[in-house]
């Protein structure tokens, strides 16, 4: 799944303005994963189109995977756990995320109807950064996030 999205971002990267525009709308739909098709919400950073935020859902929990280290001067340590701030306007939700060596992303889970999900459905722009400032901050547009996340939660049983 990540490879397909990355390839699409590379194709779009040939024209940076188009890549940035494509990254401003969140997508929702079935994506291939290890065990088959999984309903996934995806967004790429407007400032770095190869940086993704993925959300899936099961049994009332949303699983978030994020490429926190994209563009960093350091690689994550095995088993690294870090607090990550998701900010929209003046509201911030902090989430402890752990590095997953298998796909190179940081991961965590939150309640499907919790405060982070509400935050991701609001406002115009999202910034994501680790609380310690070891990794670059990335920005995401929120166009389409409310619809995509609502569809995800409806699939979550």
N, C-alpha and C positions, 0 to 999 in steps of 0.2 A: 504494500500500500504506500509506504513512504517513498519508495523508489518511483512509483508512478507519479505521485504528486511532485516529487523533485524534478522528474523529467519534464513535466508540464511547466514547472517554474522556470526551468532552463530554457525551454522553447519560448516562453513569454519574456524571458530575460533579454532576448535579442533586441527588444524594444522596451527599455526601462519604464517608460510612462505606462505602457500597456500592462506590464507586470504589476506595477503599483496599483493600477485601477482594478485588476483582477483580484488583488489581495484585499481589497476593501469590502468584499461581499463574502459572508460566511456560507459554506456549503453544507448540505445534509443529504446523506444517502448511503446506500450499501457500498462498502469498500471491502476489498479482499484482505483478509488477515490470516494468521496461522491456521485457524480452525474453520475457515470459510468466510462467507459474507457476514459483515458486522455493520449495523447502522452506525454511522460515524459523522460527527460534525467536525469540520476542519476550517481553519483560518490560517492565512500566512501573513507574516509581518509586512506592513506597508514599507518599512525602512530596510527590510532584508527578505526578499521574496522566497528564499530557501529556508526560512525559519518558520516552523509550523507549530500550531496548537491543535491537538486532536482530543475529542471528547467522545466517549462511548458510555453506554449505560446498561446496568443489570441490577435487578432486585432493589431498585430505589437508590442506587449509588451511581454517581457519575465518575468515571475514570478519566483523569486528565493526564495527557502526555504532552510534554513541551520540550523543545530543543533549546534549553536555557543556555547552553555553552556555545551556540552558533556565533561565530565572529570573535570568540574569546581568545586571549593570548595564552590561556591555560586549558588543559583537558581536565575533566572531572576525575576525582579519585574514585576508585572502586568502592562501592557502598556509600558514597557521599550522600549526606542528607543536608538540605539547606532550606531555609525559609524563603519563600518567593512571594513578593507583593504584586497583587493584581489591582491596578488603580484606574478608576473611571472618575474624572473630575476631581473632587476632593475626597471621594470615598475609596478606601483601600481594604481589601481582604487579604490576609496573610495565610499562606498554605505551606505546610512542611512537605517537601518533595524529595524523593530519593532517586539517585541515578540508577538507571537500568542498563547494565552493560550490553544486554542482548540487542537493543535497538538504538542505544546511545542517547536516549531521552530521559528526562526527569519525569517521574510519575507520582500521582497521588489520587485520592478519591474524596469526593464530597457528597453530601446529601443532594438528591435530585431537586429538592425544593428548598435548598439552603440559601444562605446569604451570598455566597460566591456566584451561584447560578443567577440570582436576581441581579447582581451587579453586572454580570456579563450581558444581560438583556437590556441594560440602560445606557443612556448617554451616546456620545458620538465616537469616542476614542478610548482605547485601552492601552495602558503601558504595563509591561511586565518586566520585573527586575528582581534579582536576589537581594535579600535584606543586607547582606554583607558587601554588596557592590563588587564582587569578584568577576561577574559576567556582565556583558553589555545589556543595556536596557533596550527593549524592542517595543514597537508601537503596532497596534492592530486597529483597523477601522471596525466599527460595530454594526455596519450596515448588514442587515439580514440575520444578525445574531439572535434576536428575539424569536423570530419564526423558526430558525434552525434548531435552537435549543428547546423550544416548545415541542417540536416534532421529536426530538431526541427523548425527552421526558415521557411523551406518549408511548414510545417504543419500549420504555423501561419497565419490564415486568419480571 
